[in-house]
Structures are given as structure tokens and as C-alpha cells.
Amino acid sequence: MEARAIGRYQHQSPRKIRMAADLIRGKDLEVALNLLHFSNKKSANLVEKVLRSAVANLLNTTAGASTNPEDLYVKSVWIDPGPMVKRYRAGSMGRANIIRRRQSHITVVVTEKPGAAKRKTKEKSNKTK
């Protein structure tokens, strides 16, 4: 079972957010949350918020209700550019210089570890005995 969350129109450039996203790609949920929470980058807070939302999306589904959060890991994270807000500022010799305010869309996919399904079936069979 997998779930995803998308944070749209985040007011930071994709290049800066990708630094935080690279930290957690493929990591266990607990490790990823610790890395983001104790990182001193603004983008880590943005990615952490979307990661927590993806976990909540998974746990609130009917199939994910029996999922143990310890069995989750970050399957994929990607950062797409959003719309660019353009501003103008006075430049030299009467020109106008453009200022590009970049935005980003953050997508996080969370899923169970591959061996987690086997453990669930073993636990159920042990309980029925």
C-alpha cells in the first residue's frame, strides 16, 4: 500500500528544496523525519510537512489502517518548478531588471517495506493458533 502527498506553490526555489529531498529519498520514515526535523534549512520544514501529510494519507485509508508506521519508508520524492512570479526593479542606465520569484511543487510517496506484508501474515497466523 502506498500513498502520496503534494505540496503546491511553496515559496522557495526547486534547487534549494531538492537539497532537503535528497536527504530522505529511500530512507525509513523515522530516520527521514529526524533528518528533516533537525536540519537547519527552511526547505526541510516544507518537505517534512508534506512527508507527514503523506503518512497521514496512508494511515487514514481503510487498507492502511492496519499499517504499522515503523514499516514505512520514503519511496520517492520529487520537486517540480511551479509558476514564476516576475517582478521588476530599476537597473542601470534606465533599464528594468527582472527578479524571478521561484515556486515549487513537492511530491512525496510513502509505502511499506517489501518484507512488511510477510510479517503481517505471520502475525495473523500466530494469533489464530
C-alpha positions as a Markdown table, in Angstrom:
| # | Residue | x | y | z |
|---|---|---|---|---|
| 1 | Met | 0.0 | 0.0 | 0.0 |
| 2 | Glu | 1.3 | 3.4 | -0.9 |
| 3 | Ala | 0.2 | 7.0 | -0.5 |
| 4 | Arg | 1.4 | 10.3 | -1.7 |
| 5 | Ala | 1.0 | 14.0 | -0.8 |
| 6 | Ile | 1.7 | 17.1 | -2.9 |
| 7 | Gly | 2.6 | 20.5 | -1.5 |
| 8 | Arg | 2.0 | 23.0 | -4.2 |
| 9 | Tyr | 3.1 | 26.6 | -4.6 |
| 10 | Gln | 5.9 | 26.5 | -2.0 |
| 11 | His | 7.7 | 29.8 | -1.9 |
| 12 | Gln | 11.3 | 28.6 | -2.4 |
| 13 | Ser | 13.3 | 27.6 | -5.4 |
| 14 | Pro | 13.3 | 24.0 | -6.5 |
| 15 | Arg | 17.1 | 23.8 | -6.4 |
| 16 | Lys | 17.1 | 24.6 | -2.7 |
| 17 | Ile | 14.3 | 22.2 | -1.8 |
| 18 | Arg | 16.0 | 19.4 | -3.7 |
| 19 | Met | 18.8 | 19.5 | -1.2 |
| 20 | Ala | 16.4 | 18.5 | 1.6 |
| 21 | Ala | 14.6 | 16.0 | -0.6 |
| 22 | Asp | 17.9 | 14.2 | -1.4 |
| 23 | Leu | 18.5 | 13.6 | 2.3 |
| 24 | Ile | 15.4 | 11.4 | 2.7 |
| 25 | Arg | 14.9 | 9.6 | -0.6 |
| 26 | Gly | 14.8 | 5.8 | 0.2 |
| 27 | Lys | 15.1 | 6.2 | 3.9 |
| 28 | Asp | 12.9 | 4.7 | 6.7 |
| 29 | Leu | 10.2 | 7.0 | 7.9 |
| 30 | Glu | 11.6 | 7.6 | 11.4 |
| 31 | Val | 15.1 | 8.4 | 10.0 |
| 32 | Ala | 13.7 | 10.7 | 7.4 |
| 33 | Leu | 11.6 | 12.7 | 9.9 |
| 34 | Asn | 14.6 | 13.0 | 12.2 |
| 35 | Leu | 16.8 | 14.2 | 9.4 |
| 36 | Leu | 14.3 | 16.9 | 8.3 |
| 37 | His | 13.3 | 18.0 | 11.8 |
| 38 | Phe | 16.9 | 18.6 | 12.9 |
| 39 | Ser | 18.1 | 20.1 | 9.7 |
| 40 | Asn | 18.7 | 23.9 | 9.8 |
| 41 | Lys | 17.3 | 24.6 | 6.3 |
| 42 | Lys | 14.0 | 26.3 | 5.6 |
| 43 | Ser | 13.3 | 23.8 | 2.9 |
| 44 | Ala | 13.5 | 20.9 | 5.4 |
| 45 | Asn | 10.4 | 22.2 | 7.1 |
| 46 | Leu | 8.5 | 22.3 | 3.9 |
| 47 | Val | 9.4 | 18.8 | 2.9 |
| 48 | Glu | 8.7 | 17.5 | 6.5 |
| 49 | Lys | 5.2 | 18.9 | 6.3 |
| 50 | Val | 4.5 | 17.1 | 3.0 |
| 51 | Leu | 6.0 | 13.9 | 4.3 |
| 52 | Arg | 3.8 | 13.9 | 7.4 |
| 53 | Ser | 0.8 | 14.5 | 5.2 |
| 54 | Ala | 1.7 | 11.5 | 3.0 |
| 55 | Val | 1.9 | 9.3 | 6.1 |
| 56 | Ala | -1.4 | 10.6 | 7.4 |
| 57 | Asn | -2.9 | 9.9 | 3.9 |
| 58 | Leu | -1.7 | 6.3 | 4.1 |
| 59 | Leu | -2.8 | 5.7 | 7.7 |
| 60 | Asn | -6.3 | 7.2 | 7.2 |
| 61 | Thr | -7.2 | 4.9 | 4.3 |
| 62 | Thr | -9.2 | 1.6 | 5.0 |
| 63 | Ala | -6.3 | -0.5 | 3.7 |
| 64 | Gly | -3.7 | 1.4 | 5.6 |
| 65 | Ala | -5.5 | 1.4 | 8.9 |
| 66 | Ser | -3.7 | -1.8 | 9.9 |
| 67 | Thr | -0.3 | -0.5 | 8.7 |
| 68 | Asn | 2.4 | -0.1 | 11.3 |
| 69 | Pro | 4.2 | 3.3 | 10.9 |
| 70 | Glu | 7.5 | 1.6 | 11.7 |
| 71 | Asp | 7.2 | -0.4 | 8.5 |
| 72 | Leu | 7.0 | 2.7 | 6.2 |
| 73 | Tyr | 9.7 | 4.2 | 4.1 |
| 74 | Val | 10.0 | 7.1 | 1.6 |
| 75 | Lys | 9.7 | 5.5 | -1.8 |
| 76 | Ser | 10.2 | 8.6 | -3.9 |
| 77 | Val | 10.4 | 12.4 | -3.6 |
| 78 | Trp | 10.5 | 14.8 | -6.4 |
| 79 | Ile | 10.4 | 18.6 | -6.7 |
| 80 | Asp | 8.9 | 20.3 | -9.7 |
| 81 | Pro | 9.1 | 24.0 | -10.6 |
| 82 | Gly | 5.9 | 26.0 | -10.0 |
| 83 | Pro | 4.9 | 29.2 | -11.6 |
| 84 | Met | 7.4 | 32.0 | -11.5 |
| 85 | Val | 6.3 | 35.4 | -10.2 |
| 86 | Lys | 8.1 | 38.1 | -12.0 |
| 87 | Arg | 9.0 | 41.5 | -10.5 |
| 88 | Tyr | 10.9 | 44.4 | -12.0 |
| 89 | Arg | 13.5 | 46.6 | -10.3 |
| 90 | Ala | 15.3 | 49.6 | -11.6 |
| 91 | Gly | 18.6 | 48.8 | -13.3 |
| 92 | Ser | 21.5 | 50.8 | -14.6 |
| 93 | Met | 21.1 | 53.3 | -17.4 |
| 94 | Gly | 17.3 | 53.5 | -17.1 |
| 95 | Arg | 16.7 | 49.8 | -17.7 |
| 96 | Ala | 14.4 | 47.4 | -15.8 |
| 97 | Asn | 16.0 | 44.3 | -14.3 |
| 98 | Ile | 13.7 | 41.3 | -13.8 |
| 99 | Ile | 13.5 | 39.5 | -10.4 |
| 100 | Arg | 12.2 | 35.9 | -10.7 |
| 101 | Arg | 10.5 | 34.7 | -7.5 |
| 102 | Arg | 10.5 | 30.9 | -8.0 |
| 103 | Gln | 7.9 | 28.5 | -6.5 |
| 104 | Ser | 8.0 | 24.7 | -6.2 |
| 105 | His | 5.7 | 21.7 | -6.0 |
| 106 | Ile | 6.8 | 19.0 | -3.6 |
| 107 | Thr | 5.6 | 15.4 | -4.1 |
| 108 | Val | 6.3 | 12.6 | -1.6 |
| 109 | Val | 5.4 | 8.9 | -2.0 |
| 110 | Val | 5.4 | 6.7 | 1.1 |
| 111 | Thr | 5.0 | 2.9 | 1.1 |
| 112 | Glu | 5.5 | -0.2 | 3.2 |
| 113 | Lys | 8.8 | -2.0 | 3.2 |
| 114 | Pro | 8.8 | -5.1 | 1.0 |
| 115 | Gly | 9.0 | -7.6 | 3.9 |
| 116 | Ala | 6.3 | -5.9 | 5.9 |
| 117 | Ala | 3.4 | -7.9 | 4.3 |
| 118 | Lys | 5.0 | -11.2 | 5.1 |
| 119 | Arg | 5.4 | -10.2 | 8.7 |
| 120 | Lys | 1.7 | -9.3 | 8.9 |
| 121 | Thr | 0.5 | -12.6 | 7.6 |
| 122 | Lys | 2.8 | -14.5 | 10.1 |
| 123 | Glu | 1.5 | -12.4 | 13.0 |
| 124 | Lys | -2.1 | -13.2 | 12.0 |
| 125 | Ser | -1.5 | -16.9 | 11.7 |
| 126 | Asn | 0.3 | -16.9 | 15.1 |
| 127 | Lys | -2.7 | -15.2 | 16.7 |
| 128 | Thr | -5.2 | -17.7 | 15.3 |
| 129 | Lys | -3.3 | -20.7 | 16.7 |
